[in-house]
């Protein structure tokens, strides 16, 4: 393998490049371990003196999006000074493993089908990167594994039909959703929705350090924070980790057909700020309110521990997945009765 670009640069030490070293004047047999960077392919190539070959080392790229100062036509997207204007253009330009940094306010429906892409919100305030989409749309659909979404304030789209959501997972195993704020608006239906049927599943998902607020549209009783229910029989979410999130008075906290999942360190708040601006308990219509529901075909062996379980604890507000579920070390102030939830573990009121 050879370095073919005329813009190849040699790494002379840890921080500096020799810009004079090109295809015309570089030695035919460099020292072992000499590095060259091919600016055309964005590959780091390292010379092996034993095999006398140049070996490509993958160099992941960073892309930048600015809704205010960006330009999809004339900018390269490789810095905030030359940022794209829309997330969709950055996703189209990036390669697997690349990172996309966004700031500003976005109204887009974007699909990412590239493995390992990171989309990160940046800025200096609570509204640093805001993302919504049109009614019945999805802000971000992930159809590839190992992606990471962090630091974004999502406003889940309004519902009239379908499954509008801030993030929709479709065969997106090992997704990491970290440190975001999902702030509902009038008609918001789903914050995070996972497709679950014969051709769609997403296992080993991590959802950590997020806040869900206003997911409680009062008049129409919408508002689900995390939903992954089977469209047809026999499919479940395996080995999800839902850790350290705040569920601030949603109509529905977690509703998923769960198998071998860990739900730990979360705050499930039944009372809080409602979408209509008032404070209090969100109850919706009769029977519509649940905070954790893990039941479904093949649902079992889930571990629910160290959570604050708000409201009057009952087996209708908090529903186990199966007989081998283990619910322990959780806290609540009120119970409607002594409730047994999985593996013989009994939760009682704790002041």
C-alpha positions in Angstrom: 0.0 0.0 0.0 1.3 3.5 -0.8 0.5 7.0 0.0 -0.9 8.5 -3.2 -2.1 11.9 -2.2 0.0 15.0 -3.1 -1.2 16.5 0.2 0.2 13.7 2.4 1.8 15.1 5.6 4.4 13.3 7.8 4.0 13.3 11.5 7.4 14.5 12.9 6.4 14.4 16.6 3.4 14.2 18.8 2.0 17.6 17.7 3.5 18.7 14.4 3.3 17.8 10.8 6.0 18.2 8.1 4.0 19.8 5.3 6.9 19.6 2.9 6.9 15.8 2.9 4.9 14.8 -0.2 4.7 12.0 -2.7 7.6 13.6 -4.7 10.2 13.9 -2.0 9.4 11.3 0.7 11.9 8.4 1.1 11.1 5.1 -0.5 11.9 3.2 2.7 11.0 5.4 5.7 11.8 4.4 9.2 9.6 1.9 10.9 6.5 3.6 12.4 6.6 6.8 10.4 3.1 8.2 10.0 1.6 9.9 7.0 -1.8 11.5 6.8 -3.7 11.3 3.5 -5.9 14.4 3.4 -7.9 13.1 0.4 -9.1 9.9 2.2 -8.8 11.1 5.8 -6.7 8.0 6.6 -3.6 7.8 8.8 -1.1 5.5 7.2 1.8 3.9 9.1 4.9 2.4 7.5 5.9 -1.1 8.5 9.6 -1.5 7.8 9.4 -5.3 8.1 6.7 -5.8 5.5 7.7 -2.6 3.7 4.0 -1.6 3.4 1.9 1.4 4.4 -1.0 0.3 6.6 -4.2 2.4 6.9 -5.3 3.5 10.3 -8.9 4.7 10.4 -9.2 8.4 11.2 -12.7 9.3 12.3 -13.9 12.7 11.3 -15.9 15.5 13.1 -18.7 17.4 11.5 -20.4 20.6 12.7 -23.9 22.0 12.3 -25.1 25.5 13.2 -28.7 26.4 12.5 -28.0 30.1 12.6 -24.7 30.6 10.8 -24.4 27.3 8.9 -24.7 26.8 5.1 -25.4 23.5 3.4 -24.2 24.6 0.0 -21.0 26.6 0.5 -19.7 25.2 3.8 -17.6 22.1 4.3 -19.1 21.1 7.6 -15.6 20.5 9.1 -15.7 23.3 11.7 -18.2 25.6 13.3 -16.7 28.4 11.2 -17.7 26.4 8.1 -20.7 24.5 9.6 -23.6 23.0 7.8 -27.0 24.4 8.5 -29.0 21.1 8.8 -28.4 17.8 10.6 -29.6 15.8 7.7 -26.7 17.1 5.5 -24.1 16.3 8.1 -25.5 12.8 8.5 -25.4 12.3 4.7 -21.8 13.5 4.6 -20.4 11.6 7.6 -19.0 8.1 7.6 -19.4 5.3 10.2 -17.8 6.2 13.5 -17.8 10.0 12.8 -19.0 12.6 15.3 -21.5 15.4 14.5 -21.7 18.4 16.8 -24.8 20.6 16.6 -25.9 23.9 18.1 -29.0 26.0 17.5 -32.6 25.1 16.9 -33.7 22.4 14.4 -37.0 21.2 13.0 -36.0 18.1 11.0 -36.8 14.4 10.5 -33.5 12.6 10.1 -32.6 9.0 9.6 -29.1 7.7 10.4 -28.1 4.3 9.0 -24.4 4.5 9.7 -22.8 2.5 12.5 -21.2 4.3 15.5 -22.2 7.8 14.6 -22.2 10.3 17.6 -24.6 13.3 17.5 -23.7 15.8 20.3 -25.5 19.0 21.3 -23.1 21.9 22.2 -23.6 25.5 23.4 -23.7 27.7 26.5 -27.3 27.5 27.8 -30.1 25.1 28.5 -31.4 25.5 25.0 -28.0 25.0 23.4 -29.3 22.5 20.9 -33.0 22.1 20.4 -34.5 19.5 18.1 -38.2 18.9 17.1 -40.0 17.8 14.0 -43.4 18.1 12.3 -46.5 16.4 13.7 -46.5 12.6 13.3 -42.8 12.7 12.3 -39.7 11.4 14.1 -36.8 13.7 14.9 -34.1 11.0 14.7 -34.6 7.5 13.4 -31.6 5.2 14.1 -31.3 2.1 11.9 -27.7 1.2 12.8 -25.9 0.0 15.9 -23.5 1.6 18.3 -24.7 5.2 17.8 -24.6 7.8 20.6 -26.9 10.8 21.2 -26.1 13.3 23.9 -26.6 16.9 25.1 -29.7 17.7 23.1 -33.0 19.2 24.2 -35.6 17.3 22.2 -39.2 18.4 21.8 -41.1 15.2 20.8 -43.4 15.8 17.8 -47.2 16.0 18.3 -49.4 13.0 17.6 -52.3 12.5 15.3 -51.4 9.2 13.8 -48.5 6.7 13.8 -45.6 6.7 16.3 -44.1 10.2 16.3 -41.1 10.3 18.6 -37.9 12.3 19.4 -35.8 9.1 18.9 -37.0 6.0 17.2 -34.9 2.8 17.3 -35.1 0.3 14.5 -32.5 -2.4 14.6 -30.2 0.0 16.5 -28.5 -2.3 19.1 -26.0 -0.8 21.6 -27.4 2.7 21.1 -26.4 5.1 23.9 -28.8 7.9 24.8 -27.0 10.0 27.4 -27.6 13.4 29.1 -30.5 14.7 27.0 -33.7 16.5 27.9 -37.0 15.4 26.4 -39.4 18.2 26.9 -42.9 17.6 25.7 -45.1 20.1 24.0 -48.8 20.1 23.1 -49.7 16.6 21.7 -46.2 15.0 22.3 -46.6 11.3 22.2 -43.2 9.4 22.6 -39.8 10.6 23.7 -38.0 7.3 22.9 -39.8 4.6 20.9 -38.3 1.2 19.9 -39.8 -0.8 17.1 -40.3 -4.4 18.2 -41.5 -7.1 15.8 -40.3 -9.9 13.5 -37.9 -7.7 11.6 -37.1 -5.0 14.1 -35.3 -5.2 17.5 -32.7 -3.2 19.4 -31.0 -4.9 22.3 -28.3 -3.7 24.8 -29.5 -0.1 24.7 -28.2 2.4 27.3 -30.4 5.2 28.4 -28.7 7.2 31.1 -28.8 10.7 32.8 -31.7 12.0 30.8 -34.6 14.2 32.0 -38.2 13.7 30.8 -40.5 16.6 31.4 -44.0 17.8 30.2 -44.7 14.3 28.8 -48.2 14.7 30.0 -50.4 16.4 27.5 -53.5 16.7 29.8 -56.4 16.9 27.4 -55.6 14.0 25.2 -53.6 11.9 27.7 -50.4 11.5 25.7 -46.9 11.3 27.0 -44.7 8.2 27.1 -41.0 8.5 28.0 -39.7 5.1 26.9 -41.9 2.7 24.9 -41.0 -0.6 23.4 -44.0 -2.8 23.0 -44.3 -5.8 20.7 -46.3 -5.4 17.5 -46.7 -9.2 17.3 -46.0 -12.0 19.7 -42.7 -13.2 21.0 -40.4 -10.2 20.8 -38.7 -8.4 23.6 -36.0 -5.9 24.5 -33.0 -7.7 26.0 -30.3 -6.3 28.3 -31.3 -2.6 28.3 -29.8 -0.4 31.0 -32.0 2.5 32.1 -29.9 4.3 34.7 -30.1 7.6 36.6 -32.9 9.3 34.7 -35.6 11.7 35.9 -39.2 10.9 34.9 -41.0 14.1 35.8 -44.7 13.4 36.0 -45.3 11.7 32.7 -48.5 9.9 31.7 -46.3 6.8 31.2 -42.7 6.3 32.4 -41.4 3.0 30.9 -43.6 0.6 29.0 -41.5 -2.1 27.4 -41.5 -5.9 26.9 -38.3 -6.3 28.9 -36.1 -9.3 29.3 -32.9 -9.2 31.4 -33.0 -5.4 31.7 -31.5 -3.3 34.5 -33.5 -0.3 35.8 -31.5 1.5 38.5 -31.0 4.9 40.2 -34.0 6.6 38.5 -36.5 9.1 39.9 -40.1 8.3 39.0 -42.1 11.4 40.0 -45.9 11.1 39.9 -46.5 14.7 40.9 -44.8 17.6 39.1 -45.1 20.3 36.4 -47.9 19.5 34.0 -48.1 20.5 30.3 -50.9 23.0 31.1 -48.6 24.9 33.5 -50.2 23.6 36.8 -48.5 21.5 39.5 -49.8 18.3 40.9 -50.3 14.6 40.2 -50.7 13.6 36.5 -53.4 10.9 36.3 -54.8 11.2 32.8 -58.0 9.3 32.2 -58.9 6.3 34.4 -56.4 3.5 34.2 -54.1 5.2 31.8 -51.3 6.1 34.2 -48.3 3.8 34.7 -44.7 4.5 35.7 -43.0 1.1 35.0 -44.6 -1.7 32.9 -42.2 -4.5 31.9 -44.8 -7.1 31.0 -45.1 -8.9 27.6 -44.3 -12.1 25.8 -41.1 -13.7 27.2 -40.6 -10.7 29.6 -38.7 -11.9 32.7 -35.5 -11.7 34.7 -35.4 -7.9 35.0 -33.6 -6.1 37.9 -35.2 -3.0 39.3 -33.2 -1.5 42.1 -32.3 1.7 43.9 -35.1 3.8 42.3 -37.5 6.4 43.8 -40.9 5.0 43.0 -43.4 7.9 43.3 -47.1 7.7 44.0 -49.0 5.1 45.9 -47.0 2.0 45.1 -49.2 -0.7 43.5 -49.0 -3.6 41.0 -50.9 -1.5 38.5 -48.6 1.6 38.7 -45.4 -0.6 38.8 -45.8 -3.8 36.8 -43.2 -6.6 36.8 -42.0 -8.4 33.7 -42.1 -12.0 35.0 -41.9 -14.3 38.1 -38.1 -14.1 38.0 -37.9 -10.3 38.1 -36.0 -8.9 41.0 -37.2 -5.7 42.5 -35.2 -4.6 45.6 -33.7 -1.6 47.3 -36.3 0.8 45.9 -37.9 3.6 47.9 -41.5 4.8 48.3 -43.6 6.7 50.9 -47.0 5.2 50.2 -48.3 1.7 49.3 -51.9 0.7 48.6 -51.0 -2.7 50.0 -47.9 -4.9 50.6 -46.8 -5.6 47.1 -44.7 -8.6 46.0 -42.8 -8.0 42.7 -40.7 -10.9 41.4 -38.4 -13.3 43.1 -40.3 -13.2 46.4 -39.0 -9.6 47.1 -41.5 -7.6 49.1 -41.5 -3.8 49.0 -42.9 -2.0 52.0 -43.3 1.7 52.7 -40.1 3.5 53.8 -40.3 7.0 55.5 
